[in-house]
Amino acid sequence: MKAIVIEQYGGKDQLKEKEVPIPDVKENQVLVETHATSINPIDWKVREGNLKEMLPFDFPIILGWDVAGVIKHVGDKVENFEEGDRVFARPATTANGSYAEYVSVDEDLLAGIPSNISFEEAASVPLAGLTAWQCLVDFGNIKKGDRVLIHAGAGGVGTFGIQFAKHFGAEVATTASEKNIDFLRSLGADTVINYKEQDFEKELSDFDIVLDSLGGEIQQKSYNVLKKGGRLVSIVAPPDEEEAKEHGIKAGFLWLEPNGSQLQEIADLMEKRAVKPNVGHTFKFSESGLQQAHELSESHHAKGKIVISVK
């Protein structure tokens, strides 16, 4: 099968097209024929070698942590899916990722794609959607009436976070550049802070939850907008425990755990159109297509998700 691989760490030019074996399928797995995948910042961070201690893969590495496609084969102990099903998933962390024509996926990580959702839309969801869900629901224990600040609302995690928070009945503020203000309001954001002209620390106070996807100074300032007993969850850098204690808040770092049941909950919300995927950019499944997609992701100027159309 065709795959886009890296055989050493480095820049986007390390992404190379190669013929590799179709992955084996264990008894609890299915083989998915990939129709679409998507780009996440972890893709190029792994490619650059920044996460090699956390994710010590052997070369060649097939990157990619989102897959949407059709089941072509089921393992002997798979009970809830069959050949021909349209599915999507965030596969388990492995060197055999989704920049490939076929991906093997554990049954418990799968969810069915709603009939009103395309493969490209479905591929934009798993990693970003599950990250936002676990930040707000699992860590944040979000409930109706909470006040939630989501940094970088126009990014992949941000767009889902805003919609999930509104679904749970929260009041939502977010930070963004001026060009994305109307877009984020259309997703349900009640307050959009133009970070180039406004200081969110001075504009906001008494929030229950902050979802930090930026770290550094932004994370530091975020303590000051939370009420006592509030929750700060970061997906980029572990918050300082002592500082969290001083502010009387719960703070932590979240590393996504793939979860098919949660992904199915998100799928059900998409089927009802309570949550809408946002595909901002689409590239072809080729060496040059993946290189262009990585370049765009690294620029931090993508709006919505970057998707790779495989079939």
C-alpha positions in Angstrom: 0.0 0.0 0.0 1.0 3.6 -0.4 2.0 5.5 2.7 3.8 8.8 3.5 6.6 8.0 5.9 9.6 9.6 7.6 12.9 7.7 7.8 14.7 10.3 9.9 13.7 13.3 12.0 13.8 16.7 10.3 11.8 19.2 8.3 8.8 18.6 6.1 11.0 17.4 3.2 11.5 14.2 5.3 7.9 13.2 4.3 8.4 10.6 1.6 6.0 8.4 -0.4 6.7 4.7 0.0 5.2 1.3 -0.7 4.8 -0.6 2.7 3.0 -3.8 3.7 -0.7 -3.6 4.6 -0.8 -3.9 8.4 -1.8 -7.1 10.1 -5.1 -7.3 11.9 -5.3 -8.8 15.3 -8.4 -10.6 16.6 -9.8 -7.5 18.3 -9.0 -5.2 15.4 -10.4 -4.1 12.0 -8.6 -3.1 8.9 -9.8 0.4 7.7 -9.4 1.5 4.1 -8.5 5.1 4.7 -10.7 7.7 2.9 -9.4 10.7 4.8 -7.0 11.7 7.6 -6.1 15.0 9.1 -3.1 17.0 10.4 -2.5 17.8 14.0 0.5 19.7 15.6 1.7 16.5 17.1 2.4 15.2 13.6 5.1 17.7 12.8 6.4 17.8 16.4 7.1 14.0 16.1 8.5 14.6 12.6 11.0 17.1 14.0 12.1 14.7 16.8 10.7 16.9 19.6 8.7 14.0 21.2 11.2 11.1 20.6 11.6 10.5 24.3 7.8 10.4 24.9 7.1 8.5 21.7 10.2 6.4 20.9 9.2 4.9 17.5 11.4 2.9 15.2 11.9 4.2 11.6 10.2 4.3 9.2 7.4 6.1 10.9 4.0 6.6 9.4 2.6 9.7 11.1 -1.1 10.5 11.5 -3.6 10.2 14.4 -7.0 10.5 12.7 -8.6 8.0 10.3 -11.9 7.9 8.6 -12.8 5.2 6.1 -14.5 1.9 5.4 -13.9 -1.4 7.2 -12.4 -4.0 4.8 -11.6 -6.8 7.2 -12.7 -7.7 10.8 -10.8 -9.7 13.4 -12.3 -12.9 14.8 -13.3 -11.3 18.1 -14.8 -8.1 16.7 -18.4 -8.0 17.8 -19.9 -4.5 17.0 -18.6 -3.7 13.5 -18.6 -5.5 10.1 -17.1 -5.1 6.7 -18.5 -2.1 4.8 -19.1 0.0 7.9 -18.1 3.7 7.7 -16.0 4.4 10.7 -13.6 6.9 12.2 -11.1 6.7 15.1 -8.0 8.0 16.8 -5.9 4.8 16.5 -3.6 3.8 19.3 -0.2 5.5 19.4 1.9 3.5 17.0 4.5 4.0 14.3 1.9 2.8 11.8 -0.3 5.9 11.6 -3.0 7.1 9.2 -0.9 8.6 6.4 -1.6 5.3 4.7 -4.1 3.6 2.5 -5.0 1.1 5.2 -4.9 1.3 9.0 -5.5 -1.4 11.7 -7.6 -0.1 14.6 -8.7 -1.7 17.8 -12.5 -2.2 18.0 -12.9 -0.2 21.2 -11.4 2.9 19.5 -13.9 2.9 16.7 -17.1 4.9 16.2 -19.6 4.9 13.3 -19.7 7.9 11.0 -23.1 9.5 10.8 -24.8 9.4 7.4 -24.8 13.2 7.2 -21.1 13.5 7.8 -18.4 13.1 5.0 -15.2 11.2 5.4 -13.3 14.5 5.3 -15.4 16.0 8.1 -15.1 12.8 10.1 -11.3 12.7 9.7 -11.1 16.2 11.3 -12.7 15.1 14.5 -11.0 12.3 16.5 -7.8 13.8 18.0 -9.0 17.4 18.3 -12.6 16.5 19.3 -11.6 13.9 21.9 -9.0 16.3 23.4 -11.5 19.0 23.8 -14.1 16.5 25.3 -11.6 15.1 27.8 -10.4 18.5 28.8 -13.9 19.9 29.5 -15.9 16.8 30.5 -13.3 14.4 32.2 -11.0 17.0 33.7 -13.2 20.1 33.8 -16.4 18.4 35.0 -18.3 21.0 32.9 -21.9 21.7 33.9 -24.7 24.1 32.9 -23.9 27.7 33.9 -20.1 27.3 34.0 -18.0 30.1 32.6 -15.4 28.7 30.3 -12.4 30.3 28.6 -10.9 28.5 25.6 -7.7 29.9 24.3 -7.0 29.9 20.5 -10.6 29.2 19.6 -10.1 29.0 15.9 -7.8 26.0 16.2 -8.9 22.4 15.9 -9.3 21.8 19.7 -10.8 25.3 20.2 -13.6 24.9 17.6 -14.7 21.7 19.2 -14.3 23.1 22.7 -16.5 26.0 22.1 -19.3 23.8 20.7 -19.1 21.2 23.5 -19.1 23.9 26.1 -22.2 25.5 24.6 -23.8 22.1 24.3 -23.4 21.6 28.1 -25.0 25.0 28.7 -21.8 27.0 29.6 -21.0 30.6 28.9 -18.0 30.7 26.6 -15.2 33.2 26.1 -12.3 32.6 23.6 -9.2 34.3 22.3 -8.5 34.8 18.6 -7.3 37.3 16.0 -9.7 39.8 14.5 -10.3 37.9 11.3 -11.8 34.9 13.2 -14.2 36.8 15.5 -17.3 36.3 13.4 -16.4 32.7 12.8 -16.1 31.9 16.5 -19.3 33.7 17.3 -21.0 31.5 14.7 -19.8 28.5 16.7 -21.5 29.9 19.8 -18.8 31.9 21.6 -20.4 34.6 23.8 -17.2 36.7 24.1 -14.3 36.8 21.7 -11.1 38.6 22.9 -9.0 40.0 20.1 -5.6 39.0 21.6 -3.8 41.6 19.5 -5.7 44.5 20.9 -7.1 43.2 24.2 -5.6 41.6 27.3 -7.9 38.7 28.3 -6.5 38.9 31.9 -8.0 42.4 32.3 -11.2 41.7 30.4 -12.3 38.4 32.1 -12.7 37.2 35.7 -14.5 34.6 37.8 -14.3 31.8 35.3 -14.8 28.1 36.2 -12.6 26.5 33.5 -9.7 27.5 31.3 -8.6 25.3 28.4 -5.0 26.3 27.7 -3.5 25.3 24.3 -0.8 27.9 24.2 1.3 27.6 27.5 3.9 30.1 28.6 2.7 33.6 29.5 -0.8 32.8 28.5 -1.0 29.9 31.0 0.5 32.1 33.7 -2.1 34.8 33.1 -4.9 32.3 33.1 -4.7 31.7 36.8 -5.9 35.2 37.3 -9.2 34.8 35.5 -10.3 31.7 37.5 -12.4 31.8 40.6 -11.3 29.7 43.6 -12.1 26.1 43.0 -11.8 26.7 39.2 -10.0 24.3 36.8 -7.1 25.0 34.5 -6.3 22.2 32.0 -3.4 22.5 29.6 -2.6 20.4 26.5 0.8 21.9 25.9 2.6 22.2 29.3 2.0 20.9 32.8 0.9 23.8 35.1 2.9 24.6 38.2 1.3 22.8 41.1 2.4 25.3 43.7 1.0 28.2 41.8 -2.3 26.3 41.3 -2.4 25.8 45.1 -1.8 29.5 45.8 -4.7 30.4 43.5 -6.9 27.7 45.0 -7.6 25.9 41.7 -7.3 22.5 40.2 -4.7 22.4 37.4 -3.3 19.7 35.3 -1.9 18.5 31.9 -4.0 16.3 29.7 -2.6 13.7 27.3 -5.4 12.3 25.1 -6.5 8.8 25.7 -8.2 7.3 22.6 -11.8 6.3 23.4 -14.3 4.9 21.0 -17.3 5.4 23.3 -16.6 9.1 23.7 -16.1 9.5 20.0 -19.5 7.9 19.5 -21.0 10.5 21.8 -19.4 13.2 19.6 -20.7 11.4 16.5 -24.2 11.4 17.9 -24.0 15.2 18.5 -22.8 15.7 14.9 -25.7 13.6 13.6 -28.0 16.0 15.4 -26.0 19.0 14.1 -25.5 20.1 17.7 -21.7 20.0 16.8 -20.3 20.8 13.4 -16.8 19.8 12.2 -14.9 22.6 10.6 -12.7 21.6 7.7 -10.6 24.6 6.8 -8.2 23.2 4.3 -7.9 20.0 2.2 -4.8 18.6 0.5 -4.2 15.6 -1.7 -2.7 12.3 -0.4 0.8 12.7 -1.8 4.3 13.6 -0.8 3.9 17.2 -1.8 0.3 17.4 -0.4 1.5 16.2 3.1 4.5 18.6 2.9 2.2 21.5 2.1 -0.2 20.5 4.9 2.6 20.4 7.5 3.9 23.8 6.4 0.4 25.3 6.9 0.0 23.6 10.3 3.4 24.9 11.4 2.4 28.4 10.4 -0.4 28.4 13.1 -2.6 30.3 10.5 -4.9 27.4 9.6 -8.6 28.0 10.3 -10.4 24.9 11.3 -8.8 21.5 10.6 -6.4 20.5 7.8 -7.6 17.4 6.1 -5.9 15.0 3.7 -8.2 13.4 1.1 -7.0 9.8 0.5 -9.8 8.4 -1.7 
